[in-house]
Amino acid sequence: MKDLHNILTEITQLTNKIETNYPELYRSLDENPLTLPVSKSPHMDKKVMVEYLESLKQLLGHYIEEEKIKNQ
Protein backbone atom coordinates (compact mmCIF):
# COMPACT_ATOMS: atom_id res chain seq x y z
CA MET A 1 0.00 0.00 0.00
CA LYS A 2 1.18 3.50 -0.79
CA ASP A 3 2.48 5.76 1.93
CA LEU A 4 0.85 9.12 2.60
CA HIS A 5 3.60 11.09 0.84
CA ASN A 6 3.06 9.15 -2.41
CA ILE A 7 -0.70 9.60 -2.16
CA LEU A 8 -0.32 13.36 -1.69
CA THR A 9 2.09 13.49 -4.63
CA GLU A 10 -0.41 11.64 -6.81
CA ILE A 11 -3.23 13.99 -5.73
CA THR A 12 -1.07 16.98 -6.63
CA GLN A 13 -0.14 15.55 -10.02
CA LEU A 14 -3.74 14.66 -10.85
CA THR A 15 -4.99 18.07 -9.74
CA ASN A 16 -2.33 19.76 -11.89
CA LYS A 17 -3.34 17.58 -14.85
CA ILE A 18 -6.98 18.58 -14.39
CA GLU A 19 -6.05 22.26 -14.04
CA THR A 20 -3.90 22.19 -17.19
CA ASN A 21 -5.94 19.94 -19.48
CA TYR A 22 -9.49 20.39 -18.19
CA PRO A 23 -9.77 23.94 -16.78
CA GLU A 24 -13.58 23.86 -16.98
CA LEU A 25 -13.56 20.82 -14.67
CA TYR A 26 -10.91 22.32 -12.41
CA ARG A 27 -13.07 25.39 -11.74
CA SER A 28 -15.79 23.14 -10.37
CA LEU A 29 -13.57 21.09 -8.03
CA ASP A 30 -14.13 23.36 -5.06
CA GLU A 31 -17.90 23.13 -5.62
CA ASN A 32 -18.06 19.38 -6.14
CA PRO A 33 -19.60 17.44 -3.22
CA LEU A 34 -17.33 14.48 -3.95
CA THR A 35 -14.28 16.56 -3.10
CA LEU A 36 -15.65 18.28 -0.01
CA PRO A 37 -15.26 16.75 3.46
CA VAL A 38 -18.51 15.76 5.16
CA SER A 39 -17.68 16.86 8.70
CA LYS A 40 -16.70 20.34 9.87
CA SER A 41 -13.27 19.27 11.05
CA PRO A 42 -12.41 16.06 9.22
CA HIS A 43 -9.48 13.94 10.29
CA MET A 44 -7.15 13.88 7.28
CA ASP A 45 -5.54 10.48 7.50
CA LYS A 46 -4.27 8.11 4.84
CA LYS A 47 -7.69 6.52 4.30
CA VAL A 48 -9.36 9.91 3.72
CA MET A 49 -6.65 10.96 1.27
CA VAL A 50 -6.94 7.68 -0.68
CA GLU A 51 -10.71 8.20 -0.89
CA TYR A 52 -10.15 11.76 -2.10
CA LEU A 53 -7.68 10.58 -4.74
CA GLU A 54 -10.13 7.94 -5.95
CA SER A 55 -12.93 10.52 -6.13
CA LEU A 56 -10.73 12.78 -8.27
CA LYS A 57 -9.93 9.86 -10.59
CA GLN A 58 -13.61 8.97 -10.90
CA LEU A 59 -14.59 12.57 -11.50
CA LEU A 60 -12.01 12.94 -14.27
CA GLY A 61 -12.98 9.60 -15.80
CA HIS A 62 -16.67 10.53 -15.90
CA TYR A 63 -15.85 13.94 -17.35
CA ILE A 64 -13.71 12.43 -20.12
CA GLU A 65 -16.45 9.92 -20.98
CA GLU A 66 -19.09 12.67 -21.12
CA GLU A 67 -16.87 14.76 -23.40
CA LYS A 68 -16.37 11.76 -25.73
CA ILE A 69 -20.14 11.29 -25.94
CA LYS A 70 -20.72 15.00 -26.61
CA ASN A 71 -18.13 15.04 -29.38
CA GLN A 72 -19.44 12.02 -31.29
C-alpha positions in Angstrom: 0.0 0.0 0.0 1.2 3.5 -0.8 2.5 5.8 1.9 0.9 9.1 2.6 3.6 11.1 0.8 3.1 9.1 -2.4 -0.7 9.6 -2.2 -0.3 13.4 -1.7 2.1 13.5 -4.6 -0.4 11.6 -6.8 -3.2 14.0 -5.7 -1.1 17.0 -6.6 -0.1 15.5 -10.0 -3.7 14.7 -10.9 -5.0 18.1 -9.7 -2.3 19.8 -11.9 -3.3 17.6 -14.8 -7.0 18.6 -14.4 -6.0 22.3 -14.0 -3.9 22.2 -17.2 -5.9 19.9 -19.5 -9.5 20.4 -18.2 -9.8 23.9 -16.8 -13.6 23.9 -17.0 -13.6 20.8 -14.7 -10.9 22.3 -12.4 -13.1 25.4 -11.7 -15.8 23.1 -10.4 -13.6 21.1 -8.0 -14.1 23.4 -5.1 -17.9 23.1 -5.6 -18.1 19.4 -6.1 -19.6 17.4 -3.2 -17.3 14.5 -4.0 -14.3 16.6 -3.1 -15.7 18.3 0.0 -15.3 16.7 3.5 -18.5 15.8 5.2 -17.7 16.9 8.7 -16.7 20.3 9.9 -13.3 19.3 11.0 -12.4 16.1 9.2 -9.5 13.9 10.3 -7.2 13.9 7.3 -5.5 10.5 7.5 -4.3 8.1 4.8 -7.7 6.5 4.3 -9.4 9.9 3.7 -6.7 11.0 1.3 -6.9 7.7 -0.7 -10.7 8.2 -0.9 -10.2 11.8 -2.1 -7.7 10.6 -4.7 -10.1 7.9 -5.9 -12.9 10.5 -6.1 -10.7 12.8 -8.3 -9.9 9.9 -10.6 -13.6 9.0 -10.9 -14.6 12.6 -11.5 -12.0 12.9 -14.3 -13.0 9.6 -15.8 -16.7 10.5 -15.9 -15.8 13.9 -17.4 -13.7 12.4 -20.1 -16.4 9.9 -21.0 -19.1 12.7 -21.1 -16.9 14.8 -23.4 -16.4 11.8 -25.7 -20.1 11.3 -25.9 -20.7 15.0 -26.6 -18.1 15.0 -29.4 -19.4 12.0 -31.3 
